[in-house]
Amino acid sequence: MIVVTGATGNVGRELVRSLAADGERVTATSRGIKAARLPDGVRPVRADLTDAAGLREVFEGADALFLQNGGASAHLIDPHAVVGTAKAAGVRRIVLLSSQGVATRPGSASHGAVARGIEDAVRQSGTHWTVLRPGGFSSNTLAWAEGVRAARTVTAPFGDVGLPVIDPADIAEVAAAVLRDAGPSGRVVELTGPALVTPRQQAEEIGAALGEPVRFVEQSRAEAREAMLRFMPEDVVETTLGILGEPADAELRPGLGVQDVLGRPPRAFADWARRHADLFR
C-alpha cells in the first residue's frame, strides 16, 4: 500500500492517477479528499498533516509514503511526529516533496527553517528515503487564469526573467518511479524543466494553446509585492520575488532529475499549457 498525502494538489492528484493506473493499492489523503474525484479502487481518508495522531488510520497497512511538505501549513506540522506515526504503522519508504529553495534560499524562514526541518525529520527517520526538490511549477500560472478568461491578459512582474519551470506531472512520474522501485536510499533529486521560460513567453504559450493572443502587462516589483501580500506571508513573498526576479545560478539550471530518474527529458511549458488550456477559456 502506498499513501499519498496532499492528494488533491497539483502533484498529488497526478501521482494518485499514475499509481492507480499501474495497479498499485493507494490511500489518498488530504483535508478535502472526496471519493468521487478519485480513480476506482483508491481508498480516500480525510486527514490533516498538522494532526499527527489523526494520521494513524491513514498509515495503517502502508509500506510506502509520499509526503507532501504541507505547503502554506508547513510551519504548523510536527514533522518528527508525522514521520514517527508513519514508521510505527509500518511505513518503510518515504518520498518527500520538498523545495529547491531549501538549498538555494537557506536564509528564508519558510525554506531554510521550516522545509529544511521537514527534510531533517525524514533523513533521521531510519526509513528508506528520497527527497524531491522541484523548482517553480508550470501550474503556478493558474494564478493568471481569471485575467486570461476575462480579458486575455496576464499581469505579472519580471516579464523577461526566465526560469526552468517544471510540469507537476513530471514530478508525479518521478515520485511514482521512486515509490515503486526505490533505488538507493538517501537521494536528493532536483527537478526542473527543460529550458528557461519567461512570464512573457508563458503568456504567449497560453495564447497559442487557446488559439487567441494573450496580452502581457508587466507589474513593478512593488505592485507585485502588494498583490502577493494579500494572500501570502511576507517571508514567502520576499523569497518568491527573489526567485522570480533575481534567480540564483542553481535556480537557472534546466533539465535536472527527470532525465536521471525517467530516462527522458522533462516536458516543456507549452505541453502543460496545451493540456490545461480549458482552465484558461
C-alpha positions, 0 to 999 in steps of 0.5 A: 500500500502506498499513501499519498498525502496532499492528494488533491494538489497539483502533484498529488492528484497526478501521482494518485492517477499514475499509481492507480493506473499501474495497479498499485493499492493507494490511500489518498489523503488530504483535508478535502479528499472526496471519493468521487474525484478519485480513480476506482479502487483508491481508498480516500481518508480525510486527514490533516498533516498538522494532526499527527495522531489523526494520521494513524488510520491513514498509515495503517497497512502502508509500506510506502509514503509520499509526503507532501511538505504541507505547503502554506501549513508547513510551519504548523506540522510536527514533522518528527511526529508525522514521520514517527506515526508513519514508521510505527504503522509500518511505513518503510519508504518515504518520498518527500516533496520538498523545495529547491529553495531549501538549498538555494534560499537557506536564509528564508524562514519558510525554506531554510527553517521550516522545509529544511526541518521537514527534510531533517525529520525524514533523513533521521527517520531510519526509513528508506528515503528520497527527497524531491526538490522541484523548482517553480511549477508550470501550474503556478500560472493558474494564478493568471487564469481569471485575467486570461478568461476575462480579458486575455491578459496576464499581469505579472512582474519580471516579464523577461526573467526566465526560469526552468519551470517544471510540469507537476506531472513530471514530478508525479512520474518521478515520485511514482518511479521512486515509490515503486522501485526505490533505488538507493536510499538517501537521494536528493533529486532536483527537478526542473524543466527543460529550458528557461521560460519567461512570464512573457513567453508563458503568456504567449504559450497560453495564447497559442494553446487557446488559439487567441493572443494573450496580452502581457502587462508587466507589474513593478516589483512593488505592485507585485509585492502588494498583490502577493501580500494579500494572500501570502506571508511576507517571508514567502513573498520576499523569497518568491520575488527573489526567485522570480526576479533575481534567480540564483545560478542553481535556480537557472539550471534546466533539465535536472532529475527527470532525465536521471530518474525517467530516462527522458527529458522533462516536458516543456511549458507549452505541453502543460499549457496545451493540456490545461488550456480549458482552465484558461477559456 
